[in-house]
Amino acid sequence: MSETPHAVLAIDVYNDKIKHLLEPDSIPWNGRIQFHRCKIKNDSRLEGLIKCSDLVFY
């Protein structure tokens, strides 16, 4: 992330794995990570989040 202008949209049930990346003062890519807390099996927001993405990793 520090070498590219890319932005990340992260989706998970919990943010504990990436919590340190969401702390704005400690990272050079401040504001380029968007976290959405949801269960992918039954959350109606998932389809819209995928549609606005260029690339999806599972």
C-alpha distance (Angstrom), angle and dihedral (degrees) to the residues before:
residue distance angle dihedral
M1 . . .
S2 3.77 . .
E3 3.82 90.3 .
T4 3.82 99.9 45.9
P5 3.81 138.2 44.6
H6 3.81 93.1 -124.3
A7 3.77 123.1 133.7
V8 3.81 125.0 -146.1
L9 3.77 128.1 -141.6
A10 3.82 107.7 -164.4
I11 3.80 124.1 -166.2
D12 3.80 125.1 -170.8
V13 3.77 141.9 129.9
Y14 3.81 91.0 -109.9
N15 3.79 133.3 23.7
D16 3.82 95.6 -149.6
K17 3.83 93.1 107.4
I18 3.81 93.9 55.2
K19 3.79 101.8 24.1
H20 3.81 91.3 115.4
L21 3.82 89.5 56.4
L22 3.80 92.0 55.1
E23 3.80 95.3 57.6
P24 3.81 101.5 103.8
D25 3.81 100.9 -154.2
S26 3.79 95.7 52.7
I27 3.82 100.8 54.4
P28 3.80 134.7 65.7
W29 3.82 92.3 -142.7
N30 3.80 93.7 60.4
G31 3.80 112.5 170.6
R32 3.81 96.2 14.7
I33 3.81 97.1 96.6
Q34 3.78 117.7 75.1
F35 3.82 116.5 -171.0
H36 3.80 122.9 -158.9
R37 3.79 118.0 -172.2
C38 3.79 110.0 -148.2
K39 3.78 144.3 124.6
I40 3.78 106.9 -109.3
K41 3.80 94.2 -148.2
N42 3.80 97.4 64.0
D43 3.80 112.5 11.9
S44 3.79 116.9 113.8
R45 3.84 91.7 -153.0
L46 3.80 92.9 67.2
E47 3.81 96.9 81.1
G48 3.80 92.5 51.7
L49 3.80 92.4 47.4
I50 3.80 91.3 51.7
K51 3.81 92.3 47.5
C52 3.80 92.1 56.0
S53 3.83 92.1 50.7
D54 3.79 127.5 91.4
L55 3.80 94.7 -155.9
V56 3.81 132.9 18.2
F57 3.82 126.7 -157.3
Y58 3.78 121.1 -170.9
